[in-house]
Amino acid sequence: MRRMPLSADTAVKLAQYMKVPLEHLMHMPQHILLQKLAEMAKEQTSDTEKHLETEEKKSE
């Protein structure tokens, strides 16, 4: 099985999100990495939406 092509920045962010060493991340199965990437993206999206809502309320 090929390794998943991750940029260095994405790999570091994902390792921090998962709270695992970068070395462990590089040996994880691809399906787990994809699942965790999706979770991380969803969390970041919801955080961004909450931040935007807060900013809109402040400007009113």
DRENPA-3360 file (N, C-alpha, C; in nm, 2 decimals, always signed):
BEGIN
1 = MRRMPLSA = +0.08/-0.12/+0.00/+0.00/+0.00/+0.00/+0.09/+0.12/+0.00 ~ +0.05/+0.22/-0.08/+0.13/+0.35/-0.09/+0.10/+0.43/+0.03 ~ +0.19/+0.52/+0.07/+0.17/+0.61/+0.17/+0.08/+0.72/+0.12 ~ +0.01/+0.78/+0.21/-0.08/+0.89/+0.17/+0.00/+1.02/+0.15 ~ -0.02/+1.08/+0.03/+0.06/+1.20/+0.01/+0.01/+1.32/+0.09 ~ +0.08/+1.35/+0.20/+0.04/+1.47/+0.28/+0.16/+1.57/+0.27 ~ +0.12/+1.70/+0.27/+0.22/+1.80/+0.28/+0.28/+1.80/+0.42 ~ +0.40/+1.85/+0.44/+0.46/+1.85/+0.57/+0.37/+1.93/+0.67;
9 = DTAVKLAQ = +0.32/+2.04/+0.63/+0.23/+2.13/+0.71/+0.11/+2.05/+0.76 ~ +0.04/+1.98/+0.67/-0.08/+1.90/+0.70/-0.04/+1.79/+0.79 ~ +0.07/+1.73/+0.77/+0.11/+1.62/+0.86/+0.13/+1.67/+1.00 ~ +0.20/+1.78/+1.02/+0.22/+1.84/+1.15/+0.09/+1.87/+1.22 ~ +0.00/+1.94/+1.14/-0.13/+1.98/+1.20/-0.21/+1.86/+1.24 ~ -0.21/+1.75/+1.16/-0.29/+1.63/+1.19/-0.23/+1.56/+1.31 ~ -0.10/+1.56/+1.32/-0.03/+1.49/+1.44/-0.07/+1.57/+1.56 ~ -0.07/+1.70/+1.56/-0.11/+1.78/+1.67/-0.26/+1.76/+1.71;
17 = YMKVPLEH = -0.34/+1.75/+1.61/-0.49/+1.73/+1.63/-0.51/+1.59/+1.69 ~ -0.44/+1.49/+1.65/-0.46/+1.36/+1.70/-0.38/+1.33/+1.82 ~ -0.29/+1.42/+1.86/-0.20/+1.41/+1.98/-0.12/+1.28/+1.97 ~ -0.06/+1.26/+1.85/+0.04/+1.15/+1.83/+0.17/+1.21/+1.78 ~ +0.28/+1.14/+1.80/+0.40/+1.18/+1.74/+0.39/+1.17/+1.58 ~ +0.46/+1.26/+1.52/+0.46/+1.26/+1.37/+0.51/+1.12/+1.31 ~ +0.60/+1.06/+1.38/+0.65/+0.93/+1.33/+0.54/+0.82/+1.33 ~ +0.45/+0.83/+1.43/+0.34/+0.73/+1.44/+0.24/+0.76/+1.33;
25 = LMHMPQHI = +0.22/+0.89/+1.30/+0.12/+0.93/+1.20/+0.16/+0.87/+1.06 ~ +0.29/+0.87/+1.03/+0.33/+0.83/+0.90/+0.31/+0.68/+0.88 ~ +0.29/+0.60/+0.98/+0.27/+0.46/+0.97/+0.12/+0.42/+0.99 ~ +0.03/+0.51/+1.01/-0.11/+0.48/+1.03/-0.17/+0.44/+0.90 ~ -0.27/+0.35/+0.91/-0.35/+0.31/+0.78/-0.42/+0.43/+0.72 ~ -0.42/+0.43/+0.59/-0.48/+0.54/+0.51/-0.62/+0.57/+0.55 ~ -0.70/+0.47/+0.57/-0.84/+0.50/+0.60/-0.86/+0.58/+0.74 ~ -0.77/+0.55/+0.83/-0.78/+0.63/+0.96/-0.73/+0.77/+0.93;
33 = LLQKLAEM = -0.63/+0.79/+0.85/-0.58/+0.93/+0.83/-0.69/+1.01/+0.75 ~ -0.76/+0.94/+0.66/-0.87/+1.01/+0.59/-0.98/+1.05/+0.68 ~ -1.01/+0.96/+0.77/-1.12/+0.99/+0.87/-1.08/+1.10/+0.96 ~ -0.96/+1.10/+1.01/-0.92/+1.21/+1.10/-0.90/+1.34/+1.03 ~ -0.86/+1.34/+0.90/-0.85/+1.46/+0.82/-0.99/+1.52/+0.81 ~ -1.09/+1.44/+0.78/-1.23/+1.49/+0.77/-1.28/+1.55/+0.90 ~ -1.25/+1.48/+1.01/-1.29/+1.53/+1.14/-1.23/+1.67/+1.17 ~ -1.10/+1.68/+1.14/-1.03/+1.80/+1.16/-1.08/+1.91/+1.08;
41 = AKEQTSDT = -1.11/+1.88/+0.95/-1.16/+1.99/+0.86/-1.30/+2.03/+0.91 ~ -1.39/+1.94/+0.95/-1.52/+1.97/+0.99/-1.51/+2.06/+1.12 ~ -1.42/+2.02/+1.21/-1.41/+2.10/+1.33/-1.36/+2.24/+1.30 ~ -1.27/+2.26/+1.21/-1.21/+2.39/+1.17/-1.32/+2.47/+1.10 ~ -1.40/+2.41/+1.02/-1.51/+2.48/+0.95/-1.61/+2.53/+1.05 ~ -1.65/+2.45/+1.15/-1.75/+2.49/+1.25/-1.69/+2.60/+1.34 ~ -1.56/+2.59/+1.37/-1.50/+2.70/+1.45/-1.50/+2.83/+1.37 ~ -1.47/+2.82/+1.24/-1.47/+2.94/+1.16/-1.61/+3.00/+1.15;
49 = EKHLETEE = -1.71/+2.92/+1.13/-1.85/+2.97/+1.13/-1.89/+3.04/+1.26 ~ -1.85/+2.98/+1.37/-1.88/+3.04/+1.50/-1.81/+3.17/+1.51 ~ -1.69/+3.18/+1.47/-1.61/+3.31/+1.48/-1.68/+3.41/+1.39 ~ -1.72/+3.38/+1.27/-1.79/+3.47/+1.18/-1.92/+3.52/+1.24 ~ -1.99/+3.43/+1.30/-2.12/+3.47/+1.37/-2.10/+3.57/+1.48 ~ -1.99/+3.54/+1.56/-1.96/+3.63/+1.67/-1.92/+3.77/+1.62 ~ -1.84/+3.77/+1.51/-1.80/+3.90/+1.45/-1.92/+3.98/+1.40 ~ -2.01/+3.91/+1.34/-2.13/+3.97/+1.28/-2.22/+4.04/+1.40;
57 = KKSE = -2.23/+3.96/+1.51/-2.30/+4.02/+1.62/-2.24/+4.14/+1.68 ~ -2.10/+4.14/+1.68/-2.03/+4.26/+1.74/-2.05/+4.38/+1.65 ~ -2.06/+4.36/+1.52/-2.07/+4.47/+1.43/-2.21/+4.53/+1.42 ~ -2.31/+4.46/+1.48/-2.45/+4.51/+1.47/-2.47/+4.61/+1.58;
% end
